[in-house]
Amino acid sequence: MSGPYNLKYIHLFVTESSPGAYIVSRNGRMADRVGRADRTLADDLNREAAEGKYRYFWFEYTPSAAAAYSLECTWYHRYHPTDNPEHPNGVLGGDAACQVKGCPTAVLAQARG
């Protein structure tokens, strides 16, 4: 994971057109929100920056949208971000469930499937 960086400088650090996961923060010390980009990480981070709620970000590129979802789930469970009211949703049209051991969302998905 790279960062923290100031959201004003996304263009300097996020240079690949790739899926990925990110963390945004108001103070640069804690994760206030985690998210992912299924296609282009820079586009999603620019949307976060435009909202003006956060000042800093961390990110990691991933090879696929499914891998971005997996990383987003890992960070969600690890950092308990205050601005994520619920567990991240899976990839649209995908069947991947959260892989974090003990995740209640993953247990519910397995019970339905």
Helices and strands as residue ranges (DSSP letters): E 2-6, G 7-9, H 10-13, E 20-25, E 33-37, H 41-51, E 56-61, H 65-79, H 104-112
